[in-house]
Amino acid sequence: MDDVEWDENLCALADGRPFTGELVEYFADGTVSGTQEYRHGFQDGIERQYHPNGSLSQEGQWAQGRETGVHRYWYPGGQLKEQREFADDGRVHRILRWAEDGSLIER
């Protein structure tokens, strides 16, 4: 991610031009901590973040710089922690949360 910068509109730039491609972030030990897809400088596609143990921490879809669809978050042990459903305009439509034992704690 060292070659990408952001302008005042939070547009990702590579060599001064809007970036299209996948950004990959790393933990200090060199393992992947996250990936984000960009198109014309804005997040557009799948984003994935990982816990230091390598398990999936979060996953969601972006469209033209806005969160869209369903975003899921997990505890380090793999249990679903939260699910956020987004409307087409990027606003949160619904949130569900679970305790680490799997019981639903918020609807």
N, C-alpha and C positions, 0 to 999 in steps of 0.2 A: 504494500500500500504506500510505499515511500514515494512513488512517482505521481501520485494523484494529489491535487490540491482542490480546495473548495472556494468558490467566489462568494460575493455578498448575498447571492440568491440561493446559496447552498447547492449550487450546481458543481458536480465533480468534473475537474478539468485534468487532462493529461496533455502535456506540451501546449498548454493554452487553449485546448479545444475540448468541447464536451466529451466526456469519456463514455464509451460503450464497451462493455465486457464484464468480467467478473473480478471483484476485489476479494482478496484473501487476506485475512488477518491471522497472526500467529501468537501463541503464548511464548513466554521467554525461552521455554525448552524446545521451541521449533515446531510443536504440534499445532495444527489448525485450530484457531479459536472461533473463526466465523467466515462466512462467505456471503457476498451480496452481489446481485446482478444489477447492472446499470445500462441504461439506454439513453443516448443523447444527454448525458450528465445527471440523470435522475434515476433513483432506484426504480427498477422495473423488472420484476421476476421474483424468483425465490430468494429469501434470506434465511440462512441457517447460522445459529450460534451454538457453541459446544461448551460443556463443562470441562474443567481441567482433566477429568477422568476419561474424556473422549465421548461421553454420552451426549445426546442431543439436548440442548438447553432450551432452544426456541426455534420455531420455523413458521414462516408466513410469506404471503404473497404481497407484492407491491405493484402498483400500476402508475406510471408517470409521477413518481415521488410521493404517492399516497398509499397507506396501508389499505388492503382490500381483502375481501374474503375472510377466511378463518386463520387466526394466528394461535399457535399452541406453544405452551411453556411447560417444561418438565423439571422435576426434582432430579438431583444427580443420580439417584437410584433408578430412574426411568419412569416413575409414576407421574401421570399427568397432573400438573399443578394448576394451570389456568388455560382457558380458551376464550379468546376475544373474537367476536364476529363484527366485521366492519361493513358499513354501507358503502355504496359506490362513491360517495363524496368524501370518504375517509373518516367519517365519524364512527365512533363505537356504537354498535347497535345492541350488543348483548355481551355480558361477561359471566363466565362460570368459573368457580374456584373449588379446588379439592385440597383436602389435607393430605399429608404424606402417606397416610394409611389408606387413601383412596375414597374416603367419605366426602360427599359433596358438602361444602361449607358455605357457599354463596351462589345464589342464582340470580 
